[in-house]
Amino acid sequence: MSTFDDGQASPRAVTLFDIALRCGVSKMTVSLALRERSDKLKPDTIARIQQAAREMGYDPAHAHIARSLAARRIGQTVSTKVIGFFSTLAPAYQPMFCAIVDGLQQVLSPQRVAVLTITDFAAEHGLPQAVARGDLDGVALFGPLEQSEATLAYLRQQPALARTPVVSLLHRLPGCRCVGIDAAQGSRLRFDHLVAQGHRRFLTILDAASPCMPHQLSAVQQGCDVHGFDYAAHVHCCEWRDDEARSLAHACARRCRQQQITAVLAPSDAVAQQMVQALWMEGLRVPDEVSVIGYGESDCPYPGHDSSVLTTVRLPWHEAGRTAAILLLSETNDADPGANVVLQPALIIRETSAPPPEAVMPMPDLAMEAMN
């Protein structure tokens, strides 16, 4: 809220007309002075007008918003050729982020549409000016459910973004198209695979920063019910935090030895790789004594995150980005964007999973049956 010389709070945004009144010049003169686009204005006049604008709290974003809203009211399309991608992912999930951005760009770049990434968004920090004034044709959201809900609520409170098309990746949110990945099915595939190999004692590592964490936990609980296991007796849980990754990995490895755990379900491939190393340092061989399964390998390889030896669940993040871009382009072109989309995961069996020592007779591989 802006204030004038009389100290009273202004109930509205400062306009060019307000500045013109204060300086005793025309509205056109103010416009030219603020844009510094006239050789006919004296330097001291430009300086005086700019100083007044600063003191009065003039924000050019308000004028831009007003023009955009007015154009939309009469049915005109206001295109900025920019899509905003809001992501709130921890560093361990960087491959997901990169794959989604690559998918978005693969579709949008040929249409000359740019992708503006906004990471670690927090309402208390506000929005970049270009975003706040509505310079977006659409928005893609990705992150844990609560953070995606909070980001959407904040965006809808901004006048310039209240009606901007939004596509949510993974989570169904009100008023948004959704590109989902059946994360629950991916979690079921890896649990059923371990059960089929003969494993009966599991360590599930849970990371609240993972957008798939609720599905990972519920899949293990439901899997125990399906296979007739007592969840409390067969499953051990550990909460993961990136800032304590090294100590937690070694604590989990020691727990595997103490509790005779033969299978570890990691929340991500990055955590799975740390667990393989920690188990080796604890003297436990992978997969001869303990199997380790990751989660979330991308369908688009990401340099520096090689999971070529890990048994894992591959999630189509790149395809999710492409699909989100197609939906956003459809909505911004006033075409029918179609229904929500759900993409399917795949179990990738490699070198870090095997039957446990002295395994019981394995049950049919339900995971492989589900894939066939």
N, C-alpha and C positions, 0 to 999 in steps of 0.2 A: 504494500500500500504506500502511495506517494504522499508527500506533504508539500504545501505551498508556504509562502512567506508568513502567512498569518498563523502558522503552526497547526492548523486544523487538518485532520486526516482526510484525504480525498477518497470518496467512495468508488472511484473509477480509475482506470488507467490514464496516465498523462498522454495527451495527443499533441500532434503538431500544432493544432490551433491554440492549445493552452500555452505552448512555448512562444508562439507568434504574439499572443496578447501580452505576455510578460515582457517581451523584447521590443514591442512596438514595430514589428515588421509583418510582412505577409506570410501566409502559410507556405507559399512556394519558396520564399527566401529561406525559411527554416529547413524545408526539405533539401534544398540545394546545399545549404551550409552543413547539414549533418552528413550528406553524402560527399561533400567537398568536390562538387562537380560543376562549379561555376567560376570562371575567371573574372566575372564582373563584380563579385563580392569582395569587399576589403578583408584583409586578414583579421583585423580587429573585430569586424562584424561576425565572421565565422567563429572566432574564438569566444565572443560574447554569447552567441547562440548555443554553442556546444557546452559552455560552462553552465548556462541556464538549464540545458537538458539534463546535465549530470545532477545538478542540485535538485531538480524536480523529480528525479527518478524515472526519466523517460526510458522505456524499453521498446525498441523497434519490433520485438517479437509480437507485441500486442497488435500492431498494425497489420503484420503479416497474417496473424490468426484471423483478424476481422475480415480481411480480404478473402481468405480461403473459405471461411464460413459463409460469407455472402455469396460467393460463387456457387457453393454447394446447395444453398437454399434455392437457387434458380435452376438447378439441375446441371450445372457445368461441372465437368470432371477436372479436378485439380491434381495433376500428376507431378511428382517430384523425382520419379525414377530412382527412389531409394527404398529399400526394405530394411527394417531394423530387426536385428537378431539379439534378443535378450537371453543371456545364459548365466546361471549361477552355479557353476560346477567347480568342484575342488580340483587341484592339479592332477590327481590320480585318474581323473576322467577326461583329461585333455584330448585323448584320441577320439572320443565321442564328439567333442566340440569341433575338432578339425574336420572330421568326416562329414558332419552336418553342414558346416560352412562350405566345404568343397561341393557338396551336393546342391546347395542353394545357388552357388555361383555358376555351376555347370548349366543350370537352366536360365538364370537371370542375366548372366553376362551377354549372351547372344542377343538379348532383348534390350541391351544397354541400360540395365537396371543394376545399381550398385547395392552392396550389402554393408550396412553399418552395424558393427558388433558392439554391444554394450554388455560388458562382463562385470560381475560382482555388483550388480545394481542394488542400491539401497535407497528407500524412499527419503530418508533423512538427508541424503546428499543431493537429491533432486535429479533432474534430467539435463543432458547436454542441451545447449540452446537450440540447436537445429531440430532436436526431437521435441522440445517443449513447444516450439512454435508450429508443430505439425508437419514438418518436412519429411514425412514418411508416407509411402503408398500402402504399406502394410507392415505387420509385426509378426515375427515368429518367436515363441517362448519355449525355453527348455531349462529344466532344472528339477530339483525335488518338488513334490506337490505343493507343500505349504508356501514355498518361495514363489512358485509360478502363480499361485492364487493371489498372493500379496502384490506381485508385480502387475497382474492384470487389473486388480482393483484400483491400484494407483493410476495406471494409464487411463482407465475409464473416468477417473475424476478430473482429468485434464481436458479442458474444452476443445483443444485442437486435436485430441486423439480419441474422443468419446465414441466416434463412429468409424474409426480406422479398422479395417479388416485384421483379425488376429487368427493365427493358426497355432495351436498348442501341440508340441511334440510330446508324445507319451501319455499325457494326462488329459482327460475330458474336463473341460472348463466351460462354464455357462457362456453362451453367446459366441463361442469360437468353434471353428472347424478343428478337427483333431486328426493328426497323423500318429496313430498308435503303433507300438510294437508289442507283441504278445509276450511281455516280459515274464508273466506267470508261467507260460508254456515253456519258455527257456529254462526257468528254474526247475520245473518239473522234469524236463529232459535230463538234466545232469544228475538230479537225485535218483531218478529211476535207473539211470545207467550205473550208478554206484551200487545200488541195491542189487541189480542184476549180476554184478561182478562178485557179490557176496559180502559186501561191507555192511556192518551193523552198528558201528560206533562212529559218530560223525562230530566234527567241529564245524559249526557255522559261524563265520565271521561277518558281523553286521556293521555297515558303515552308514551313518545317518546322512552323510553327504551324497550318497548314491541315489539317483532318481529311481532306481529299481529295488531299493531295500525292502519295502513292504511286500513286494512279490516274492523276493528271495526267502523271506521268513515264512510267509504263508504256504509256500510250495513245500517246504520241509515239513511243516506241521501237517498239511494235508497228505503228504506222501507217507508219513508215519501211520496215519489213519488207514490209508489204502492198503498198506503192506502189513498192518497189524502190529506195529511197533508201539511201545510205550515211549512217547516223545521225551519225557523227563529222564528216562533210563538210557536212551540211545543217543540223545543229541545234547551236545555241549555248545554254549554260545559265548562269543567274545565280541565286545564292542570295539570297533577300530577308530583310531584318530590319527590323521596324518602327522600331527605334531609329535606323536609318540610312536611312530611307525616301527622303528628299529627295536625298541624295548618290547613293544606288543608282539611283534613277530617272534621274538625269542621266547616270550612268555607262553605264546600259543604252542610253540614247538615243544617246550618242556611239558606243557599240559598234555600234548599228544602222547608223550612217553609215559607220563604218570597215570593217565586214564586209559591207556592202551587204545587210543583213537587211531583208526586206520584210514580215515578219509577227511579231507579238509575242503570245504566249500567257501571259496574266497569271493568277496564282493566285486572284484575287478581283476583283470589280468595283472595289473601293476602289483596288487597285494599278493596275488598268487605267486608271482616271481619272487617277492620278498619272503614268502613262506617257504618256497623250495630251498632258498639259500639258508634260512634259519633252521630248517629241519636238517639240512646237511651238516651245519655247524653243531647241531645237537646230536649228531651221530645216527640220524634216521635217514634211511635211503628212500628216495622217491623214484619210482612208485613201488619198489619191492616191499617196503614196510608201511609207507603212508602215501596214499594217492592225493593229489592236489588238482582241483578243477577251478579254473578261472571263470570269468563272466564278462561279456560285453565286448569281445573282439569285434572290430569294425569290419565291414565289407569293403573298406577302402584302406589299404595299408598306410600306416603313419610312421615316418622315419623315426628311429630311436625307441620304438615300442614293439620290438620283435617278440611275438608270442608263438613262434613256429614250433616249439616243443611242447607247449601247454595244451592239455585237454581243456576245452573251453566252450562257451556258448557264443556263437557269432550272432550279433544283432545288426540289422541292416540300417545303420545310421546314415550312411551316404544316400541310400535310396529314400530314407525318411526326409532328408534335406531336399532332395529333388522333388519329392511329392509335395512337400510344404510349399515350395516355390511355385509349382504348377497351380496349387489351390489359391495362393495369393494372387497370382497373375489373373486367374479366372475371376476372382472377386473384384479386383481393381479395374477389370475390363467389363464389369457388369454382366459377366456371363454366369451361367449356373455352375458353381464350383463342385457340385456333386456331393455325394455322401462322405462321411468320415471314412478313413482308410486304416486298416489294421495290417501291419506287415508281420511276417513270421520269422522266428529265429531258427538257428540250426545248431545241433550239437556237433562239435569238431573233436574227434577222438585222436589224441596224439600220444606223447610219451610219458605223461605224468599221471596216468591212471592205469590201474591193473588190479587183478584180484588181490585181496589181502593175504597175508601169510596164513596158511592153514584155513583157507576160505571154506565156508560151507558150500554145498552144492548150489551153484548160481541159479537164480530164477530166470525166466525168459526175459530178454533184454527189452523191457517195455519202451525204453527211449528209442531204440532202433525201430521197433514196430510202429511207433508214432510217426517216425519220419518216412516210412515206406508207404 
